[in-house]
Structure formats: structure tokens, C-alpha cells
Amino acid sequence: MDLTALRLHFPVTRRWAFLDHAAVCPIPDVAVAAFEDYARRSAENGIAGWPHWSDQVAEVRRSAARLINAPAVEDIAFIPNTTTGIGLIAEGFPWQPGDNVVLAAEEYPSNQYPWLNLASRGVEVRTVPSRGHRLEIADIRAAMTDRTRVLAISFVEFASGFRNDLDALGELCRERDVFFFVDAIQGLGAFPLDVRQTPIDALAADGHKWMFGPEGAGIVYVRCEQIERLRPLMVGAHSTVNPHEYSVIDFRLQPHAGRYEGGSPNLPGILALGASLELILDVGIATIRDRILALTDYLCERATSKGWKVFSSRLPGEASGIVSLTREGENPVAVMKRCRAAGVIVNARGGRVRVSPHVYNTEAEIDAFLESAG
């Protein structure tokens, strides 16, 4: 990887040491170019530009499928945000009164509220607290009952940075005949995820964190064997097998995730996301993982020498791109503001300072954070 060349794709580096990719990422120049190309073509062609955009959207779908090694490109649908993807599963699942869903107690609200909203349908939410920075598989197993129908878990926990063992959790779900849903937003684009290897039934992720995409453009994956099990929601003309036959009402739904794309897509957002995905795939997801782990290891070593305590797990298989730090007497929000004034972007989550570098960041930027943090 040519780090110098890669950094040229990120205009943010001219102003900021940006170490907050677990929040809202800066988009690269290739995504900006995709926005501009869409705007220009739209201004010059209107609907006449649709064949070009349709081909481009198909390419983005292929890139998204490559990122997770989906069995078929049709297993991918574009969504406006992770919440929408979670809602499609939560509301579409064939619940019976007395069923329950298991999730982490410290999950991001978007992976809690859609499940809590099922209370009126008689669905119980069973939460599993973390033990410090770790979410124990044994505790998840203990929370399951014979009425557990869904496990909803994050790839990476947003506040602690704990990376869940999706392979082991997937096997647990298979043993218990439990639908396995993953909120992948805090890991997808930073760490490899292979849905052919890992028995995930569905996942959702907006592109605006580790995938370098704009807000409002994300993906949902649904394993093809599960499509007919879920009640389709928000269907429209494009959900059907003949999406462009507008004068013919033929309510046969597409036999794959395409049924979730009922209306007009967010074309500029999807095209910009696609440009960023191509950049990620060109660099290589394994290369990105290794670089992120090297940067966060460096951060942990240097932060510890300056009196910070690393809350996040750094064990192999559990470490992620999120590092959660504490230091006695420090207010995380005050640290975040102090860093911002010094040109360094970090965040405060869970009562701790959260630092989340990506592949293009440098050790010098980590040092700038530690200096500005005090």
C-alpha cells in the first residue's frame, strides 16, 4: 500500500487529523467525483441519463456483494440507513406472542428500539450486559430460551470497540434455530466479513462510517433461504418482477432482496458509496484490517505511556478500529473539545474518549491526538 498516494484521496487530511471514523467519516475524492458526475449528468440529461445510472448501480451492487462475499448480487439491497435494514427484519419476522429476541445491553439505540417496538406484538427483548469491555458468548447462550427467535448483535460494539466473534455466534444460532442478524456498520469496510463462511441470516450497514460513503446510502443483505420467511415491507413498483411495467398490476415480488427497493433509489448516494467501495476493494480489506490494527496498537502503547487506560479489548479477534480510553480526572467531552480546537477529531462515547483511525491515518496523527488530549 502506498500510504502517501492513498492520503491524496482524502481532502480531510489538509485540515484535520481525523480519528473519528466510528461516527461520520470524511468521504474521499472519488466519492466527490461520483456526486459531481451524477449532478452534471442529471442537469444535462434528466431521465435520458437513467440507462447509465442503472448500469452504475448494478456495479455498486456487485462491489457490495464482493465486500461480504455474498452468494449472489441479488442478495444485496440498497437502504437509506442501518435503522431501515434493522426495521425490515424486526417488523418482517413472523413473530408469535411469547417469542423473544436477544441483544447486547450496550447496543447502539438503533439496534434496540426496533426490537423494543415489538412489545405490542408480544415479543420480549432479552438484553445481555457486557462484562467490562467484553460480551461473553456464554452469557448470550444463557439468555436464550426455547422461545428465542432472533439474535441481534453488532459486528463491533460502538462504545467499547469489542469485536464480536460472529462465526461462533452464528454457529450458536444454527444450533438453536435462531435467526442471526448483524448490525455491521462499525466493522464493514474495516474488517473482513464473509457471509458464505459466517452463517449470518441478515445484516445491515449504512456507508457513512468505515466504508467512506455519504450518509443516506447503505446496504442490507438477506440470505436467500430466509427471504420468503420475512414479511416484505415498504413494497413498491420496483419490488416486483416487472418493475417497469407501470400499466400492468402484477403483484409478484422479486424472489430476493430486491423486493426491499420499492421506490426511487438515492442515486447520488449509492454512486458515491460505490466509488468508495471500489477504493476499499482496490486497497484490499485484509490490508485495511492490518493497518487499522497496527495504528490502534500504536495508539494503545503510546496512550498507556501517557497515563491513559485502554478500556477496549485488544485480544486477537476482539480488537477493532475503535479504542476507548479513560484517564482519572479527565472529562471525555472536554478532551474531545480540546482536541477539536487543536485540529484533531475524536469523540466521547460511553463516558470515555473514543478514537477510531482508518487505513489512511498516520502515527503522526495519533501523536497529535495524544498531545492535544493533554
C-alpha positions in Angstrom: 0.0 0.0 0.0 1.3 3.4 -1.0 0.1 5.5 2.0 1.2 8.8 0.5 -0.9 8.1 -2.6 -3.8 6.9 -0.6 -3.9 10.0 1.6 -4.2 12.2 -1.5 -7.7 10.7 -1.9 -8.8 12.3 1.4 -9.0 16.1 1.3 -9.8 16.0 5.1 -6.1 15.4 5.8 -5.4 19.0 4.7 -7.2 20.4 7.7 -7.8 17.7 10.3 -6.2 14.7 12.0 -9.4 12.8 11.6 -9.7 9.9 14.0 -13.4 9.5 14.3 -14.5 7.0 11.6 -16.9 5.3 14.1 -19.0 8.5 13.8 -19.4 10.1 10.3 -16.4 9.6 8.0 -15.0 12.1 5.5 -15.6 11.0 2.0 -12.7 10.5 -0.5 -12.3 12.5 -3.7 -13.6 9.6 -5.7 -16.9 9.8 -4.0 -17.0 13.6 -4.5 -16.3 12.9 -8.2 -19.3 10.5 -8.3 -21.6 13.1 -6.8 -20.4 15.7 -9.3 -20.8 13.3 -12.3 -24.3 12.5 -11.2 -25.2 16.2 -10.8 -23.8 17.0 -14.2 -25.5 14.2 -16.0 -28.8 14.9 -14.2 -28.6 18.5 -15.3 -27.7 17.7 -18.9 -30.0 14.6 -19.4 -32.7 14.1 -16.9 -34.4 10.7 -17.4 -32.3 10.2 -20.5 -29.4 9.5 -18.2 -31.1 6.6 -16.5 -29.5 3.8 -18.5 -26.1 5.0 -17.5 -27.1 5.2 -13.8 -28.8 1.8 -13.9 -25.5 0.3 -15.1 -23.6 2.1 -12.4 -26.0 1.0 -9.6 -25.5 -2.6 -10.8 -21.7 -2.1 -10.5 -22.1 -0.8 -6.9 -24.3 -3.8 -6.0 -21.5 -6.1 -7.3 -18.9 -4.2 -5.2 -21.1 -4.6 -2.1 -21.5 -8.3 -2.8 -17.8 -8.7 -3.2 -17.2 -6.9 0.1 -19.1 -9.5 2.1 -18.7 -12.4 -0.5 -22.4 -12.7 -0.9 -23.5 -15.8 -2.8 -25.4 -13.6 -5.3 -25.5 -9.9 -6.1 -29.3 -10.1 -5.7 -28.9 -10.8 -2.0 -27.9 -7.1 -1.6 -30.5 -4.2 -1.4 -29.7 -0.6 -1.0 -31.2 1.2 2.0 -31.1 4.8 3.3 -29.6 3.8 6.7 -28.9 0.9 9.1 -32.1 1.6 11.0 -34.2 0.8 7.9 -32.4 -2.5 7.5 -33.0 -3.4 11.1 -36.6 -2.5 10.8 -37.1 -4.6 7.8 -36.0 -7.7 9.8 -37.7 -6.7 13.1 -41.0 -5.9 11.6 -40.9 -8.6 8.8 -40.1 -11.5 11.1 -43.0 -14.0 11.7 -43.3 -13.4 15.4 -45.7 -15.2 17.7 -46.7 -13.8 21.2 -44.3 -15.1 23.7 -41.3 -15.1 21.3 -38.1 -13.2 22.3 -35.1 -11.5 20.8 -31.7 -11.4 22.4 -29.3 -8.5 22.1 -26.5 -6.7 23.9 -27.5 -4.3 26.7 -24.9 -1.8 25.4 -26.0 -1.9 21.8 -26.4 1.4 19.9 -30.0 2.6 20.2 -30.8 1.8 16.5 -30.3 -1.9 17.3 -32.5 -1.7 20.4 -35.5 0.5 19.6 -36.8 -1.5 16.6 -36.9 -4.6 18.8 -38.4 -2.9 21.8 -41.1 -1.6 19.4 -42.3 -5.2 19.1 -43.7 -5.3 22.7 -47.2 -4.7 21.4 -46.9 -7.9 19.4 -46.0 -9.8 22.5 -42.2 -10.0 21.8 -39.8 -9.9 24.7 -36.4 -8.3 24.5 -33.7 -10.1 26.5 -30.6 -8.0 27.0 -27.1 -9.3 27.8 -24.8 -7.0 29.8 -21.1 -6.8 28.9 -18.6 -8.0 31.4 -16.3 -4.9 31.4 -15.3 -4.5 27.8 -16.3 -8.0 26.7 -19.6 -9.5 25.6 -19.4 -13.2 26.6 -20.9 -15.8 24.3 -21.7 -17.9 27.4 -24.0 -15.1 28.6 -25.7 -14.8 25.2 -26.3 -18.6 25.3 -27.7 -18.3 28.8 -30.1 -15.6 27.8 -31.6 -17.7 25.0 -34.7 -19.8 25.7 -36.8 -22.1 23.6 -38.8 -19.0 22.5 -35.7 -17.1 21.3 -36.2 -16.4 17.6 -33.6 -13.8 16.8 -30.2 -12.8 18.0 -29.4 -9.1 17.0 -25.8 -8.2 17.6 -23.2 -5.7 16.3 -20.1 -6.6 14.3 -18.3 -4.2 16.6 -19.8 -2.6 19.7 -19.9 1.2 19.2 -18.8 2.4 22.6 -16.3 -0.3 23.8 -14.9 -1.3 20.4 -15.4 -5.0 21.2 -15.4 -7.1 18.1 -17.9 -10.0 18.4 -17.0 -13.5 17.3 -19.6 -13.7 14.5 -18.5 -17.2 13.5 -19.1 -18.6 17.0 -22.4 -16.7 17.4 -23.6 -17.9 14.0 -22.9 -21.5 15.0 -24.8 -20.9 18.3 -27.8 -19.6 16.3 -27.7 -22.6 14.0 -27.6 -25.0 17.0 -30.7 -23.2 18.5 -32.5 -22.5 15.2 -32.3 -18.8 15.9 -32.3 -16.1 13.1 -28.9 -14.3 13.2 -29.0 -10.6 12.5 -25.8 -8.4 12.5 -25.6 -4.6 12.7 -22.4 -4.4 10.7 -21.9 -0.6 10.5 -18.9 -0.5 12.9 -16.9 -3.2 11.1 -17.9 -3.4 7.5 -15.1 -1.7 5.4 -12.6 -2.2 8.2 -12.6 -5.9 8.8 -13.2 -8.9 6.5 -16.7 -10.4 6.6 -17.6 -13.5 4.6 -21.3 -14.4 4.7 -20.6 -17.7 2.9 -18.3 -18.7 5.8 -20.2 -17.0 8.7 -23.8 -18.1 9.0 -25.4 -14.7 9.1 -29.1 -14.6 8.0 -29.2 -10.8 7.5 -27.0 -7.7 8.1 -27.4 -4.0 7.6 -24.9 -1.1 7.4 -25.0 2.5 6.3 -21.9 3.5 4.4 -21.0 6.6 6.3 -18.5 5.1 8.8 -15.8 2.7 7.8 -17.0 2.4 4.1 -16.2 6.0 3.4 -19.7 6.6 2.0 -22.1 9.5 2.4 -24.9 9.4 4.9 -28.1 8.0 3.5 -26.7 5.2 1.4 -26.2 1.7 2.9 -26.9 -2.0 2.3 -28.9 -4.8 3.6 -28.1 -8.4 3.0 -30.6 -11.2 3.4 -29.7 -14.8 3.0 -31.8 -16.1 0.1 -33.2 -19.0 2.1 -34.7 -16.5 4.5 -36.4 -14.2 2.0 -39.8 -15.9 2.0 -39.8 -16.3 5.7 -39.9 -12.5 6.2 -43.0 -10.4 5.5 -42.0 -7.8 2.9 -42.3 -4.2 4.0 -42.4 -0.9 2.1 -43.0 -2.6 -1.2 -43.5 -0.5 -4.4 -43.3 -0.8 -8.1 -39.6 -1.8 -8.1 -40.3 -4.6 -5.6 -42.0 -6.7 -8.3 -40.7 -9.0 -11.0 -41.8 -6.5 -13.7 -40.7 -3.2 -12.1 -41.0 -1.1 -15.3 -44.4 -2.3 -16.5 -46.3 0.6 -14.9 -49.6 0.0 -16.6 -49.7 -3.6 -15.5 -50.5 -4.6 -11.9 -48.7 -7.9 -11.4 -48.0 -8.3 -7.6 -45.3 -10.9 -7.8 -42.4 -9.9 -5.7 -38.8 -10.3 -6.6 -37.5 -13.5 -5.1 -34.6 -11.8 -3.4 -33.5 -8.7 -1.5 -34.5 -6.6 -4.5 -38.1 -6.6 -3.1 -36.9 -4.1 -0.5 -36.1 -1.5 -3.1 -39.7 -0.4 -3.7 -39.2 3.2 -4.8 -36.7 5.5 -6.4 -33.1 4.9 -5.1 -30.8 7.5 -3.6 -28.8 7.6 -6.9 -26.1 10.1 -5.9 -25.6 8.5 -2.5 -25.4 5.0 -4.0 -23.0 6.0 -6.7 -20.7 7.9 -4.2 -20.8 4.8 -1.9 -19.8 2.7 -4.9 -16.8 4.8 -5.7 -15.6 4.5 -2.1 -16.2 0.7 -2.1 -14.0 0.4 -5.2 -11.3 2.3 -3.3 -11.6 -0.1 -0.4 -11.6 -3.2 -2.6 -8.6 -1.9 -4.5 -6.6 -1.4 -1.3 -7.8 -4.8 0.0 -9.8 -5.4 3.1 -7.1 -7.5 4.7 -4.6 -4.7 4.1 -7.0 -2.2 5.7 -7.5 -4.5 8.7 -3.8 -4.9 9.3 -3.2 -1.2 9.0 -6.0 -0.3 11.4 -4.8 -2.9 13.9 -1.3 -1.5 13.7 -2.5 2.1 14.2 -4.6 1.1 17.2 -1.8 -0.9 18.7 0.4 2.1 18.4 -2.3 4.3 19.9 -2.7 1.9 22.9 1.0 1.7 23.6 1.5 5.5 23.4 -1.6 6.3 25.3 -0.7 4.0 28.1 2.7 5.6 28.5 0.9 8.9 29.0 -1.4 7.7 31.8 -4.4 6.7 29.8 -6.2 3.4 30.5 -7.3 1.3 27.5 -10.8 0.1 28.1 -11.2 -1.7 24.8 -10.2 -5.4 24.4 -7.0 -5.7 22.4 -7.0 -9.5 22.3 -6.7 -11.1 18.8 -10.1 -11.5 17.3 -11.6 -8.9 19.7 -9.7 -5.8 18.8 -11.3 -3.4 16.3 -10.8 0.1 14.9 -12.4 1.6 18.0 -10.2 2.4 21.0 -12.0 3.5 24.2 -9.7 5.5 26.6 -10.1 6.8 30.2 -7.8 8.8 32.5 -8.5 9.8 36.0 -9.8 13.3 36.3 -10.4 13.7 32.6 -13.8 14.6 31.2 -14.2 12.9 27.8 -16.3 15.7 26.3 -13.8 18.3 27.4 -11.0 16.2 25.8 -13.0 15.9 22.6 -13.4 19.7 22.5 -9.8 20.4 23.3 -8.7 18.1 20.5 -11.1 19.7 18.1 -9.6 23.1 18.8 -6.2 21.7 18.0 -7.3 20.2 14.7 -7.9 16.6 15.9 -11.3 14.9 15.6 -12.1 12.2 18.2 -15.3 11.6 20.1 -16.8 10.7 23.5 -19.0 7.6 23.9 -19.9 5.6 26.9 -18.3 8.0 29.3 -14.9 7.5 27.6 -12.8 9.1 24.9 -13.3 7.1 21.6 -10.6 7.1 19.0 -11.2 5.4 15.6 -8.5 5.7 12.9 -8.7 4.3 9.4 -6.3 3.0 6.9 -5.1 6.4 5.6 -4.2 7.8 9.0 -0.7 8.0 10.3 1.2 7.6 13.5 1.9 11.3 13.5 -1.8 11.9 13.7 -2.1 9.6 16.7 0.7 11.6 18.3 -1.2 14.8 17.6 -4.2 13.4 19.4 -2.2 12.5 22.4 -0.5 15.9 22.5 -3.8 17.8 22.2 -5.5 15.5 24.7 -3.0 16.6 27.3 
